[in-house]
């Protein structure tokens, strides 16, 4: 096994490094996600038990993951 690893280092050189590329779409979705989550918590503090959970789920489950994936 040790020989294989050494042989790979000698032949291939450095492996390509994956880089994160955030575009305007990522920033917009991330910002919208943060605004929706903040609005959800604000509504929760006001006593809204119908709109607040919907906004929190939308922010945490839909918008913020999309901001990271796209």
N, C-alpha and C positions, 0 to 999 in steps of 0.2 A: 504494500500500500504506500509506503513512504516513497518508493521509487516513482510511482505514478504521479504523486503530488509534485515531486521535484521535476519530473518530465513536463508536466503541464505548465509549471512556472517558466521553464526554459523556452518552450515552444510558443505558447500563446501570448505571453506578455500579460498586461493588465486587462481584467475583465471590464466591459463597459459599465459605467456607473449610471444608474437610473436617476434622473433629475425630476424634481417637481416643477411643473410649469403652471403657474396660476395665471389665468387670463381675467379679463373683465367680467366674464360670466361667473367665474368662481367667486370673485369678490362681491358681485351683486347678489348671488345666492347666499353667500355667507352673511352679508350685511342684512339681507331680508330675514334670514333665519334668526339672527340675533335680535332684530327688532320684534319679530313675531314672538319669540320666547320672552322678551322683556314685557311686551304687551300682555302676554298670557299670565305672567306672574303678577303684573299690576292688576289685571282683572280678578285674579284669584284673591288678592289682598282686599279688593273691593267687595268680595262676596259673590261674584259670578261663578256659579257652579256648572254652567252649561257652555259658555263660550271659552272660558279659560282652559279647560282640559283639551278642547279641540285645537286651540292655538298652540298649546304646548306640544301636543303630539305632532302637529303639522311642522313645528319648528325643529323638534328633536329627531323625528323619524323621517321627515321628507326633505326639508330644506338644507339642514346642515350636512347630512350625508351626501346630498347631491352636490353641495359646494366642494366636498372633498373628492368625489368620484369624477365629476366632469372636468 
